[in-house]
Amino acid sequence: MDDISLMPLAGINNVAEDEAMKRGGDSARVYLRDAVNVDITAAGRASVRTGERRVSTVRYRDVWQSPLHRDTFGTLDGQWVKIDPTNWTHAVLAAVGEGAAHVVLNSLVCVAGPAGLFTFDGIAARRLTLDTPPAPLLTAGAGSLEPGTYGAAVAWLRGAQESATSELATVEVGASGALEVALPIWLDPTLTGARLYLTRRDGGELLRAGDWPAGTATIHLPLLPQLGAAAQFRHLSPMPTGQFLAQWRGRLLTARGNVLRWSEALAYHLHNERHGFVQMPQRITFVQPVDAGVWVGQVDHVVFLRGSAPDEFSVERKGGRAPVPGSAVLAPPDALGGDLTAGGTEAAIWLADNGYVVGTAAGALVELQAGVMKGIAARAGTSVVFGRRLLTAVA
């Protein structure tokens, strides 16, 4: 019987017949049906994979390390926590609920949990969004306003951040009248002020009338103040949270169920409920933006939303097999090679039924292990790029 050399190895192939597991020619290699706890180099050499050890008995979930700050975050019993990986202790930041997704947003760490969207600035965590205030209560007082109908609306302020504008309230002012504006109750302790918008006599556009500090109960206006810019956040609402979270071209993306939503441009805390979403045909299993658009996982395929802005999106159904939910990650050029990351741009990569699949920045789909892998399935997965190796933990 002839000796059969097992080296060099070509990796795993659970598709081909037994006779095809050995590849001859100038670059003879042998495929394996399975390889457990073994790393195979590009040259075909095998080495025992480095062992693992338990570092903590605390049941952290959703563990994530910020690529910008190198800080580690996670959740524990519904609490968002910052983890110290040197001793695996933690500090509680906020109550976000079970299941969280992270992203770096304007140099802050942002998390999406069932309780909402939160950010952490290195000192404290706070909610990203601001509640929309109810309409103010308007009454007519004594003053020097011209008689007519006046309208008013209010928005909350947190530093430079402004909430969506409230509904419009109106009041009829008679001769020698004034406006008495009763502001809504201040329920959020992080608020720093309120911004009042007014219309001119007998209607018109809502224009900025001024800002008042937190705690102000009533504003008395015997004369119409000098009015400024128009209200820019009318008919908007707080940005909703989701199971998946991403940042793309100055917008925040969230997804839950089969609906992908996006924030207003450079106003990550605000959302247009009428136009700021797209409904997919199936449940969304991952969201990964790239230069030319957004890769969106579906139950049994993937979709590419092509465009430089949401109003330009065109939906392209791609081939490919069922992706493992949550397994998508951005891979840098040095991890995938120049052929898949043309121009030095990052590409999306996820685990599917037939192995790893790359979604390039230009919107092309490349099945790296098609024809040699099949039968990969899991309820959920998490992927990380470690050096030039991609690792995915599945459950």
Contacts in CASP RR format, 6 or more apart in sequence:
PFRMAT RR
TARGET T0000
AUTHOR 0000-0000-0000
METHOD contacts of the structure
MODEL  1
MDDISLMPLAGINNVAEDEAMKRGGDSARVYLRDAVNVDITAAGRASVRT
GERRVSTVRYRDVWQSPLHRDTFGTLDGQWVKIDPTNWTHAVLAAVGEGA
AHVVLNSLVCVAGPAGLFTFDGIAARRLTLDTPPAPLLTAGAGSLEPGTY
GAAVAWLRGAQESATSELATVEVGASGALEVALPIWLDPTLTGARLYLTR
RDGGELLRAGDWPAGTATIHLPLLPQLGAAAQFRHLSPMPTGQFLAQWRG
RLLTARGNVLRWSEALAYHLHNERHGFVQMPQRITFVQPVDAGVWVGQVD
HVVFLRGSAPDEFSVERKGGRAPVPGSAVLAPPDALGGDLTAGGTEAAIW
LADNGYVVGTAAGALVELQAGVMKGIAARAGTSVVFGRRLLTAVA
4 22 0 8 1.000
4 30 0 8 1.000
5 28 0 8 1.000
5 30 0 8 1.000
6 30 0 8 1.000
7 30 0 8 1.000
7 44 0 8 1.000
7 45 0 8 1.000
7 46 0 8 1.000
8 28 0 8 1.000
8 29 0 8 1.000
8 30 0 8 1.000
8 43 0 8 1.000
8 44 0 8 1.000
8 45 0 8 1.000
9 29 0 8 1.000
9 30 0 8 1.000
9 31 0 8 1.000
9 32 0 8 1.000
9 35 0 8 1.000
9 40 0 8 1.000
9 44 0 8 1.000
9 45 0 8 1.000
9 46 0 8 1.000
10 23 0 8 1.000
10 29 0 8 1.000
10 30 0 8 1.000
10 31 0 8 1.000
10 32 0 8 1.000
10 44 0 8 1.000
11 31 0 8 1.000
11 32 0 8 1.000
11 35 0 8 1.000
11 40 0 8 1.000
11 44 0 8 1.000
12 31 0 8 1.000
12 32 0 8 1.000
12 33 0 8 1.000
12 34 0 8 1.000
12 35 0 8 1.000
12 372 0 8 1.000
12 373 0 8 1.000
13 21 0 8 1.000
13 31 0 8 1.000
13 32 0 8 1.000
13 33 0 8 1.000
13 371 0 8 1.000
13 372 0 8 1.000
13 373 0 8 1.000
14 33 0 8 1.000
14 34 0 8 1.000
14 372 0 8 1.000
14 373 0 8 1.000
14 374 0 8 1.000
14 375 0 8 1.000
15 371 0 8 1.000
15 372 0 8 1.000
15 373 0 8 1.000
15 374 0 8 1.000
16 31 0 8 1.000
16 371 0 8 1.000
16 372 0 8 1.000
20 31 0 8 1.000
21 30 0 8 1.000
21 31 0 8 1.000
21 32 0 8 1.000
21 33 0 8 1.000
22 28 0 8 1.000
22 29 0 8 1.000
22 30 0 8 1.000
22 31 0 8 1.000
23 29 0 8 1.000
23 30 0 8 1.000
23 31 0 8 1.000
29 44 0 8 1.000
31 372 0 8 1.000
35 46 0 8 1.000
37 48 0 8 1.000
37 49 0 8 1.000
37 51 0 8 1.000
38 46 0 8 1.000
38 47 0 8 1.000
38 48 0 8 1.000
38 49 0 8 1.000
39 46 0 8 1.000
39 47 0 8 1.000
39 48 0 8 1.000
39 49 0 8 1.000
39 389 0 8 1.000
40 46 0 8 1.000
41 47 0 8 1.000
55 85 0 8 1.000
55 88 0 8 1.000
56 88 0 8 1.000
58 76 0 8 1.000
58 88 0 8 1.000
58 90 0 8 1.000
59 76 0 8 1.000
60 74 0 8 1.000
60 75 0 8 1.000
60 76 0 8 1.000
60 81 0 8 1.000
60 83 0 8 1.000
60 90 0 8 1.000
61 74 0 8 1.000
61 75 0 8 1.000
61 76 0 8 1.000
61 98 0 8 1.000
61 99 0 8 1.000
61 100 0 8 1.000
62 73 0 8 1.000
62 74 0 8 1.000
62 75 0 8 1.000
62 99 0 8 1.000
62 100 0 8 1.000
62 101 0 8 1.000
62 102 0 8 1.000
63 72 0 8 1.000
63 73 0 8 1.000
63 74 0 8 1.000
63 83 0 8 1.000
64 72 0 8 1.000
64 73 0 8 1.000
64 74 0 8 1.000
64 102 0 8 1.000
65 71 0 8 1.000
65 72 0 8 1.000
65 73 0 8 1.000
66 72 0 8 1.000
66 73 0 8 1.000
66 102 0 8 1.000
66 104 0 8 1.000
66 109 0 8 1.000
67 104 0 8 1.000
68 104 0 8 1.000
68 107 0 8 1.000
69 104 0 8 1.000
69 109 0 8 1.000
69 122 0 8 1.000
71 82 0 8 1.000
71 109 0 8 1.000
71 122 0 8 1.000
72 82 0 8 1.000
72 83 0 8 1.000
72 84 0 8 1.000
72 85 0 8 1.000
73 80 0 8 1.000
73 81 0 8 1.000
73 82 0 8 1.000
73 83 0 8 1.000
73 93 0 8 1.000
73 102 0 8 1.000
73 109 0 8 1.000
73 111 0 8 1.000
73 120 0 8 1.000
74 80 0 8 1.000
74 81 0 8 1.000
74 82 0 8 1.000
74 83 0 8 1.000
74 90 0 8 1.000
74 100 0 8 1.000
74 102 0 8 1.000
75 81 0 8 1.000
75 96 0 8 1.000
75 97 0 8 1.000
75 98 0 8 1.000
75 99 0 8 1.000
75 100 0 8 1.000
76 90 0 8 1.000
76 92 0 8 1.000
78 95 0 8 1.000
78 96 0 8 1.000
78 97 0 8 1.000
78 98 0 8 1.000
78 99 0 8 1.000
79 92 0 8 1.000
79 93 0 8 1.000
79 94 0 8 1.000
79 95 0 8 1.000
79 96 0 8 1.000
79 97 0 8 1.000
80 92 0 8 1.000
80 93 0 8 1.000
80 94 0 8 1.000
80 95 0 8 1.000
80 96 0 8 1.000
80 100 0 8 1.000
80 111 0 8 1.000
80 118 0 8 1.000
80 120 0 8 1.000
80 125 0 8 1.000
81 90 0 8 1.000
81 91 0 8 1.000
81 92 0 8 1.000
81 93 0 8 1.000
82 90 0 8 1.000
82 91 0 8 1.000
82 93 0 8 1.000
82 120 0 8 1.000
83 89 0 8 1.000
83 90 0 8 1.000
84 90 0 8 1.000
93 118 0 8 1.000
93 120 0 8 1.000
93 124 0 8 1.000
93 125 0 8 1.000
94 115 0 8 1.000
94 118 0 8 1.000
94 125 0 8 1.000
94 126 0 8 1.000
94 127 0 8 1.000
95 115 0 8 1.000
96 111 0 8 1.000
96 113 0 8 1.000
96 114 0 8 1.000
96 115 0 8 1.000
96 116 0 8 1.000
96 118 0 8 1.000
97 113 0 8 1.000
97 114 0 8 1.000
97 115 0 8 1.000
98 114 0 8 1.000
99 113 0 8 1.000
99 114 0 8 1.000
99 243 0 8 1.000
100 111 0 8 1.000
100 112 0 8 1.000
100 113 0 8 1.000
101 111 0 8 1.000
101 112 0 8 1.000
101 113 0 8 1.000
101 242 0 8 1.000
101 243 0 8 1.000
101 244 0 8 1.000
101 245 0 8 1.000
102 109 0 8 1.000
102 110 0 8 1.000
102 111 0 8 1.000
102 112 0 8 1.000
102 245 0 8 1.000
103 109 0 8 1.000
103 110 0 8 1.000
103 245 0 8 1.000
103 246 0 8 1.000
103 247 0 8 1.000
103 252 0 8 1.000
104 110 0 8 1.000
104 247 0 8 1.000
105 119 0 8 1.000
105 247 0 8 1.000
105 252 0 8 1.000
105 268 0 8 1.000
106 268 0 8 1.000
108 119 0 8 1.000
108 120 0 8 1.000
108 121 0 8 1.000
109 119 0 8 1.000
109 120 0 8 1.000
109 122 0 8 1.000
110 117 0 8 1.000
110 118 0 8 1.000
110 119 0 8 1.000
110 128 0 8 1.000
110 245 0 8 1.000
110 247 0 8 1.000
110 252 0 8 1.000
110 268 0 8 1.000
111 117 0 8 1.000
111 118 0 8 1.000
111 119 0 8 1.000
111 120 0 8 1.000
111 245 0 8 1.000
112 241 0 8 1.000
112 242 0 8 1.000
112 243 0 8 1.000
112 244 0 8 1.000
112 245 0 8 1.000
112 254 0 8 1.000
113 241 0 8 1.000
113 242 0 8 1.000
114 241 0 8 1.000
115 241 0 8 1.000
116 127 0 8 1.000
116 128 0 8 1.000
116 129 0 8 1.000
116 240 0 8 1.000
116 241 0 8 1.000
117 127 0 8 1.000
117 128 0 8 1.000
117 129 0 8 1.000
117 239 0 8 1.000
117 241 0 8 1.000
117 252 0 8 1.000
117 254 0 8 1.000
117 269 0 8 1.000
118 125 0 8 1.000
118 126 0 8 1.000
118 127 0 8 1.000
118 128 0 8 1.000
119 125 0 8 1.000
119 126 0 8 1.000
119 128 0 8 1.000
126 190 0 8 1.000
127 190 0 8 1.000
128 239 0 8 1.000
128 268 0 8 1.000
128 269 0 8 1.000
129 238 0 8 1.000
129 239 0 8 1.000
129 269 0 8 1.000
129 270 0 8 1.000
130 156 0 8 1.000
130 158 0 8 1.000
130 161 0 8 1.000
130 162 0 8 1.000
130 163 0 8 1.000
130 164 0 8 1.000
130 188 0 8 1.000
130 191 0 8 1.000
130 238 0 8 1.000
130 269 0 8 1.000
131 156 0 8 1.000
131 163 0 8 1.000
131 187 0 8 1.000
131 188 0 8 1.000
131 238 0 8 1.000
132 163 0 8 1.000
132 164 0 8 1.000
132 165 0 8 1.000
132 166 0 8 1.000
132 236 0 8 1.000
132 237 0 8 1.000
132 238 0 8 1.000
133 154 0 8 1.000
133 155 0 8 1.000
133 156 0 8 1.000
133 163 0 8 1.000
133 166 0 8 1.000
133 183 0 8 1.000
133 184 0 8 1.000
133 194 0 8 1.000
134 166 0 8 1.000
134 167 0 8 1.000
134 184 0 8 1.000
135 153 0 8 1.000
135 154 0 8 1.000
135 166 0 8 1.000
135 167 0 8 1.000
135 168 0 8 1.000
135 169 0 8 1.000
136 152 0 8 1.000
136 153 0 8 1.000
136 154 0 8 1.000
136 166 0 8 1.000
136 169 0 8 1.000
136 181 0 8 1.000
136 182 0 8 1.000
136 183 0 8 1.000
136 184 0 8 1.000
136 196 0 8 1.000
137 169 0 8 1.000
137 181 0 8 1.000
137 182 0 8 1.000
138 150 0 8 1.000
138 151 0 8 1.000
138 152 0 8 1.000
138 169 0 8 1.000
138 170 0 8 1.000
138 171 0 8 1.000
138 179 0 8 1.000
138 180 0 8 1.000
138 181 0 8 1.000
138 182 0 8 1.000
139 171 0 8 1.000
139 180 0 8 1.000
139 182 0 8 1.000
140 171 0 8 1.000
140 172 0 8 1.000
140 173 0 8 1.000
140 174 0 8 1.000
140 177 0 8 1.000
140 178 0 8 1.000
140 179 0 8 1.000
140 180 0 8 1.000
141 173 0 8 1.000
141 177 0 8 1.000
141 178 0 8 1.000
141 179 0 8 1.000
141 180 0 8 1.000
142 176 0 8 1.000
142 177 0 8 1.000
142 178 0 8 1.000
142 222 0 8 1.000
143 176 0 8 1.000
143 177 0 8 1.000
143 178 0 8 1.000
143 222 0 8 1.000
143 223 0 8 1.000
144 176 0 8 1.000
144 177 0 8 1.000
144 178 0 8 1.000
144 222 0 8 1.000
144 223 0 8 1.000
145 173 0 8 1.000
145 174 0 8 1.000
145 177 0 8 1.000
145 178 0 8 1.000
145 179 0 8 1.000
145 201 0 8 1.000
145 221 0 8 1.000
145 222 0 8 1.000
145 223 0 8 1.000
145 224 0 8 1.000
146 173 0 8 1.000
146 201 0 8 1.000
146 224 0 8 1.000
147 173 0 8 1.000
147 174 0 8 1.000
147 175 0 8 1.000
147 177 0 8 1.000
147 201 0 8 1.000
148 172 0 8 1.000
148 173 0 8 1.000
148 174 0 8 1.000
148 201 0 8 1.000
148 202 0 8 1.000
149 170 0 8 1.000
149 171 0 8 1.000
149 172 0 8 1.000
149 173 0 8 1.000
149 201 0 8 1.000
149 202 0 8 1.000
149 203 0 8 1.000
150 170 0 8 1.000
150 171 0 8 1.000
150 173 0 8 1.000
150 179 0 8 1.000
150 198 0 8 1.000
150 199 0 8 1.000
150 200 0 8 1.000
150 201 0 8 1.000
150 203 0 8 1.000
150 224 0 8 1.000
151 168 0 8 1.000
151 169 0 8 1.000
151 170 0 8 1.000
151 171 0 8 1.000
151 198 0 8 1.000
151 199 0 8 1.000
151 203 0 8 1.000
151 206 0 8 1.000
152 168 0 8 1.000
152 169 0 8 1.000
152 170 0 8 1.000
152 171 0 8 1.000
152 179 0 8 1.000
152 181 0 8 1.000
152 196 0 8 1.000
152 197 0 8 1.000
152 198 0 8 1.000
152 199 0 8 1.000
152 209 0 8 1.000
153 165 0 8 1.000
153 166 0 8 1.000
153 167 0 8 1.000
153 168 0 8 1.000
153 169 0 8 1.000
153 196 0 8 1.000
153 197 0 8 1.000
153 206 0 8 1.000
153 231 0 8 1.000
153 234 0 8 1.000
154 165 0 8 1.000
154 166 0 8 1.000
154 181 0 8 1.000
154 183 0 8 1.000
154 184 0 8 1.000
154 194 0 8 1.000
154 195 0 8 1.000
154 196 0 8 1.000
154 197 0 8 1.000
155 162 0 8 1.000
155 163 0 8 1.000
155 164 0 8 1.000
155 165 0 8 1.000
155 166 0 8 1.000
155 194 0 8 1.000
155 195 0 8 1.000
155 197 0 8 1.000
155 231 0 8 1.000
155 233 0 8 1.000
156 162 0 8 1.000
156 163 0 8 1.000
156 188 0 8 1.000
156 191 0 8 1.000
156 193 0 8 1.000
156 194 0 8 1.000
156 195 0 8 1.000
157 163 0 8 1.000
157 191 0 8 1.000
157 192 0 8 1.000
157 193 0 8 1.000
157 194 0 8 1.000
157 195 0 8 1.000
157 211 0 8 1.000
158 188 0 8 1.000
158 190 0 8 1.000
158 191 0 8 1.000
158 192 0 8 1.000
158 193 0 8 1.000
159 192 0 8 1.000
159 193 0 8 1.000
161 269 0 8 1.000
162 195 0 8 1.000
162 233 0 8 1.000
163 233 0 8 1.000
163 238 0 8 1.000
163 269 0 8 1.000
163 270 0 8 1.000
164 233 0 8 1.000
164 234 0 8 1.000
164 235 0 8 1.000
164 236 0 8 1.000
164 237 0 8 1.000
164 238 0 8 1.000
164 270 0 8 1.000
165 197 0 8 1.000
165 206 0 8 1.000
165 231 0 8 1.000
165 233 0 8 1.000
165 234 0 8 1.000
165 235 0 8 1.000
165 236 0 8 1.000
166 184 0 8 1.000
168 199 0 8 1.000
168 206 0 8 1.000
171 179 0 8 1.000
173 179 0 8 1.000
177 222 0 8 1.000
178 220 0 8 1.000
178 221 0 8 1.000
178 222 0 8 1.000
178 223 0 8 1.000
179 198 0 8 1.000
179 219 0 8 1.000
179 220 0 8 1.000
179 221 0 8 1.000
180 218 0 8 1.000
180 219 0 8 1.000
180 220 0 8 1.000
180 221 0 8 1.000
181 196 0 8 1.000
181 218 0 8 1.000
181 219 0 8 1.000
181 220 0 8 1.000
181 221 0 8 1.000
182 217 0 8 1.000
182 218 0 8 1.000
183 194 0 8 1.000
183 212 0 8 1.000
183 216 0 8 1.000
183 217 0 8 1.000
183 218 0 8 1.000
183 219 0 8 1.000
186 214 0 8 1.000
186 215 0 8 1.000
191 214 0 8 1.000
192 213 0 8 1.000
192 214 0 8 1.000
193 211 0 8 1.000
193 212 0 8 1.000
193 213 0 8 1.000
193 214 0 8 1.000
193 215 0 8 1.000
193 216 0 8 1.000
194 211 0 8 1.000
194 212 0 8 1.000
194 214 0 8 1.000
194 216 0 8 1.000
195 208 0 8 1.000
195 210 0 8 1.000
195 211 0 8 1.000
196 208 0 8 1.000
196 209 0 8 1.000
196 210 0 8 1.000
196 211 0 8 1.000
196 212 0 8 1.000
196 219 0 8 1.000
197 206 0 8 1.000
197 207 0 8 1.000
197 208 0 8 1.000
197 209 0 8 1.000
197 231 0 8 1.000
198 206 0 8 1.000
198 207 0 8 1.000
198 209 0 8 1.000
198 221 0 8 1.000
198 224 0 8 1.000
198 225 0 8 1.000
198 227 0 8 1.000
199 205 0 8 1.000
199 206 0 8 1.000
199 207 0 8 1.000
200 207 0 8 1.000
200 224 0 8 1.000
200 227 0 8 1.000
201 224 0 8 1.000
205 230 0 8 1.000
205 231 0 8 1.000
206 230 0 8 1.000
206 231 0 8 1.000
206 234 0 8 1.000
207 227 0 8 1.000
207 228 0 8 1.000
207 229 0 8 1.000
207 230 0 8 1.000
207 231 0 8 1.000
208 227 0 8 1.000
208 228 0 8 1.000
208 229 0 8 1.000
208 230 0 8 1.000
208 231 0 8 1.000
209 221 0 8 1.000
209 225 0 8 1.000
209 227 0 8 1.000
209 228 0 8 1.000
210 225 0 8 1.000
212 219 0 8 1.000
233 264 0 8 1.000
233 267 0 8 1.000
233 270 0 8 1.000
235 272 0 8 1.000
235 274 0 8 1.000
236 264 0 8 1.000
236 270 0 8 1.000
236 271 0 8 1.000
236 272 0 8 1.000
236 273 0 8 1.000
237 270 0 8 1.000
237 271 0 8 1.000
237 272 0 8 1.000
237 273 0 8 1.000
238 269 0 8 1.000
238 270 0 8 1.000
238 271 0 8 1.000
239 252 0 8 1.000
239 254 0 8 1.000
239 261 0 8 1.000
239 263 0 8 1.000
239 268 0 8 1.000
239 269 0 8 1.000
239 270 0 8 1.000
239 271 0 8 1.000
240 254 0 8 1.000
240 256 0 8 1.000
240 261 0 8 1.000
240 271 0 8 1.000
241 254 0 8 1.000
241 256 0 8 1.000
242 254 0 8 1.000
242 255 0 8 1.000
242 256 0 8 1.000
243 255 0 8 1.000
243 256 0 8 1.000
243 257 0 8 1.000
243 284 0 8 1.000
244 253 0 8 1.000
244 254 0 8 1.000
244 255 0 8 1.000
244 256 0 8 1.000
244 284 0 8 1.000
244 286 0 8 1.000
244 287 0 8 1.000
244 326 0 8 1.000
245 252 0 8 1.000
245 253 0 8 1.000
245 254 0 8 1.000
245 287 0 8 1.000
246 252 0 8 1.000
246 253 0 8 1.000
246 287 0 8 1.000
246 288 0 8 1.000
246 289 0 8 1.000
246 294 0 8 1.000
247 253 0 8 1.000
247 268 0 8 1.000
247 289 0 8 1.000
248 262 0 8 1.000
248 289 0 8 1.000
248 293 0 8 1.000
248 294 0 8 1.000
249 265 0 8 1.000
249 289 0 8 1.000
249 308 0 8 1.000
249 309 0 8 1.000
250 265 0 8 1.000
250 266 0 8 1.000
250 268 0 8 1.000
251 262 0 8 1.000
251 263 0 8 1.000
251 264 0 8 1.000
251 265 0 8 1.000
251 268 0 8 1.000
251 310 0 8 1.000
252 262 0 8 1.000
252 263 0 8 1.000
252 268 0 8 1.000
253 260 0 8 1.000
253 261 0 8 1.000
253 262 0 8 1.000
253 263 0 8 1.000
253 287 0 8 1.000
253 289 0 8 1.000
253 294 0 8 1.000
254 260 0 8 1.000
254 261 0 8 1.000
254 262 0 8 1.000
255 261 0 8 1.000
255 284 0 8 1.000
255 287 0 8 1.000
255 296 0 8 1.000
256 284 0 8 1.000
257 283 0 8 1.000
257 284 0 8 1.000
258 279 0 8 1.000
258 280 0 8 1.000
258 281 0 8 1.000
258 282 0 8 1.000
258 283 0 8 1.000
258 284 0 8 1.000
259 277 0 8 1.000
259 278 0 8 1.000
259 279 0 8 1.000
259 280 0 8 1.000
259 284 0 8 1.000
260 277 0 8 1.000
260 278 0 8 1.000
260 280 0 8 1.000
260 284 0 8 1.000
260 287 0 8 1.000
260 294 0 8 1.000
260 296 0 8 1.000
260 305 0 8 1.000
261 271 0 8 1.000
261 276 0 8 1.000
261 277 0 8 1.000
262 271 0 8 1.000
262 276 0 8 1.000
262 277 0 8 1.000
262 310 0 8 1.000
263 269 0 8 1.000
263 270 0 8 1.000
263 271 0 8 1.000
264 270 0 8 1.000
264 271 0 8 1.000
264 272 0 8 1.000
265 309 0 8 1.000
275 311 0 8 1.000
276 310 0 8 1.000
278 305 0 8 1.000
278 310 0 8 1.000
278 313 0 8 1.000
278 315 0 8 1.000
280 296 0 8 1.000
280 298 0 8 1.000
280 303 0 8 1.000
281 298 0 8 1.000
282 298 0 8 1.000
282 299 0 8 1.000
282 300 0 8 1.000
283 298 0 8 1.000
283 299 0 8 1.000
284 296 0 8 1.000
284 297 0 8 1.000
284 298 0 8 1.000
285 297 0 8 1.000
285 298 0 8 1.000
285 299 0 8 1.000
285 323 0 8 1.000
285 324 0 8 1.000
285 325 0 8 1.000
285 326 0 8 1.000
286 295 0 8 1.000
286 296 0 8 1.000
286 297 0 8 1.000
286 323 0 8 1.000
286 325 0 8 1.000
286 326 0 8 1.000
286 327 0 8 1.000
286 328 0 8 1.000
286 350 0 8 1.000
287 294 0 8 1.000
287 295 0 8 1.000
287 296 0 8 1.000
287 297 0 8 1.000
287 328 0 8 1.000
288 294 0 8 1.000
288 295 0 8 1.000
288 328 0 8 1.000
288 329 0 8 1.000
288 330 0 8 1.000
288 348 0 8 1.000
288 350 0 8 1.000
289 295 0 8 1.000
290 330 0 8 1.000
290 345 0 8 1.000
290 346 0 8 1.000
290 347 0 8 1.000
290 348 0 8 1.000
290 359 0 8 1.000
290 360 0 8 1.000
290 361 0 8 1.000
290 363 0 8 1.000
291 345 0 8 1.000
291 361 0 8 1.000
291 362 0 8 1.000
292 306 0 8 1.000
292 307 0 8 1.000
292 308 0 8 1.000
292 361 0 8 1.000
292 362 0 8 1.000
292 363 0 8 1.000
293 304 0 8 1.000
293 305 0 8 1.000
293 306 0 8 1.000
293 307 0 8 1.000
293 308 0 8 1.000
293 313 0 8 1.000
293 363 0 8 1.000
294 304 0 8 1.000
294 305 0 8 1.000
294 313 0 8 1.000
295 302 0 8 1.000
295 303 0 8 1.000
295 304 0 8 1.000
295 305 0 8 1.000
295 328 0 8 1.000
295 348 0 8 1.000
295 350 0 8 1.000
295 359 0 8 1.000
295 363 0 8 1.000
296 302 0 8 1.000
296 303 0 8 1.000
296 304 0 8 1.000
296 305 0 8 1.000
297 303 0 8 1.000
297 323 0 8 1.000
297 328 0 8 1.000
297 350 0 8 1.000
298 323 0 8 1.000
299 322 0 8 1.000
300 321 0 8 1.000
300 322 0 8 1.000
301 317 0 8 1.000
301 318 0 8 1.000
301 319 0 8 1.000
301 320 0 8 1.000
301 321 0 8 1.000
301 322 0 8 1.000
302 318 0 8 1.000
302 319 0 8 1.000
302 320 0 8 1.000
302 323 0 8 1.000
302 350 0 8 1.000
302 357 0 8 1.000
302 365 0 8 1.000
303 315 0 8 1.000
303 316 0 8 1.000
303 317 0 8 1.000
303 318 0 8 1.000
304 315 0 8 1.000
304 316 0 8 1.000
304 318 0 8 1.000
304 359 0 8 1.000
304 363 0 8 1.000
304 365 0 8 1.000
305 313 0 8 1.000
305 314 0 8 1.000
305 315 0 8 1.000
305 316 0 8 1.000
306 313 0 8 1.000
306 314 0 8 1.000
306 316 0 8 1.000
306 363 0 8 1.000
307 313 0 8 1.000
307 314 0 8 1.000
316 363 0 8 1.000
318 365 0 8 1.000
319 365 0 8 1.000
320 352 0 8 1.000
320 354 0 8 1.000
320 357 0 8 1.000
320 365 0 8 1.000
320 367 0 8 1.000
321 352 0 8 1.000
321 353 0 8 1.000
321 354 0 8 1.000
321 357 0 8 1.000
321 367 0 8 1.000
322 352 0 8 1.000
322 353 0 8 1.000
322 377 0 8 1.000
323 350 0 8 1.000
323 351 0 8 1.000
323 352 0 8 1.000
323 357 0 8 1.000
324 350 0 8 1.000
324 351 0 8 1.000
324 352 0 8 1.000
324 376 0 8 1.000
324 377 0 8 1.000
324 378 0 8 1.000
324 380 0 8 1.000
324 381 0 8 1.000
324 392 0 8 1.000
324 394 0 8 1.000
325 378 0 8 1.000
325 379 0 8 1.000
325 380 0 8 1.000
325 381 0 8 1.000
326 350 0 8 1.000
326 380 0 8 1.000
326 381 0 8 1.000
326 382 0 8 1.000
326 383 0 8 1.000
327 350 0 8 1.000
327 351 0 8 1.000
327 378 0 8 1.000
327 380 0 8 1.000
327 381 0 8 1.000
327 382 0 8 1.000
327 383 0 8 1.000
327 392 0 8 1.000
327 394 0 8 1.000
328 348 0 8 1.000
328 349 0 8 1.000
328 350 0 8 1.000
328 383 0 8 1.000
329 348 0 8 1.000
329 349 0 8 1.000
329 350 0 8 1.000
329 383 0 8 1.000
329 384 0 8 1.000
329 385 0 8 1.000
329 390 0 8 1.000
330 346 0 8 1.000
330 347 0 8 1.000
330 348 0 8 1.000
330 349 0 8 1.000
331 341 0 8 1.000
331 346 0 8 1.000
331 347 0 8 1.000
331 348 0 8 1.000
331 349 0 8 1.000
331 358 0 8 1.000
331 385 0 8 1.000
331 390 0 8 1.000
332 341 0 8 1.000
332 346 0 8 1.000
332 385 0 8 1.000
333 341 0 8 1.000
333 343 0 8 1.000
333 344 0 8 1.000
333 345 0 8 1.000
333 346 0 8 1.000
334 388 0 8 1.000
335 385 0 8 1.000
335 387 0 8 1.000
335 388 0 8 1.000
335 389 0 8 1.000
335 390 0 8 1.000
336 347 0 8 1.000
336 349 0 8 1.000
336 358 0 8 1.000
338 344 0 8 1.000
340 347 0 8 1.000
340 358 0 8 1.000
340 360 0 8 1.000
340 366 0 8 1.000
341 347 0 8 1.000
341 360 0 8 1.000
341 361 0 8 1.000
342 360 0 8 1.000
342 361 0 8 1.000
342 362 0 8 1.000
345 361 0 8 1.000
346 361 0 8 1.000
347 358 0 8 1.000
347 359 0 8 1.000
347 360 0 8 1.000
347 361 0 8 1.000
348 358 0 8 1.000
348 359 0 8 1.000
349 356 0 8 1.000
349 357 0 8 1.000
349 358 0 8 1.000
349 359 0 8 1.000
349 383 0 8 1.000
349 390 0 8 1.000
350 356 0 8 1.000
350 357 0 8 1.000
350 383 0 8 1.000
351 357 0 8 1.000
351 376 0 8 1.000
351 378 0 8 1.000
351 381 0 8 1.000
351 383 0 8 1.000
351 392 0 8 1.000
351 394 0 8 1.000
352 367 0 8 1.000
352 376 0 8 1.000
353 374 0 8 1.000
353 375 0 8 1.000
353 376 0 8 1.000
353 377 0 8 1.000
354 367 0 8 1.000
354 369 0 8 1.000
354 370 0 8 1.000
354 371 0 8 1.000
354 373 0 8 1.000
354 374 0 8 1.000
354 375 0 8 1.000
354 376 0 8 1.000
355 367 0 8 1.000
355 368 0 8 1.000
355 369 0 8 1.000
355 370 0 8 1.000
355 373 0 8 1.000
355 376 0 8 1.000
356 368 0 8 1.000
356 369 0 8 1.000
356 390 0 8 1.000
357 365 0 8 1.000
357 366 0 8 1.000
357 367 0 8 1.000
357 368 0 8 1.000
358 365 0 8 1.000
358 366 0 8 1.000
358 368 0 8 1.000
359 365 0 8 1.000
359 366 0 8 1.000
360 366 0 8 1.000
378 394 0 8 1.000
378 395 0 8 1.000
379 394 0 8 1.000
379 395 0 8 1.000
380 394 0 8 1.000
380 395 0 8 1.000
381 392 0 8 1.000
381 393 0 8 1.000
381 394 0 8 1.000
381 395 0 8 1.000
382 392 0 8 1.000
382 393 0 8 1.000
383 390 0 8 1.000
383 391 0 8 1.000
383 392 0 8 1.000
383 393 0 8 1.000
384 390 0 8 1.000
384 391 0 8 1.000
384 392 0 8 1.000
END
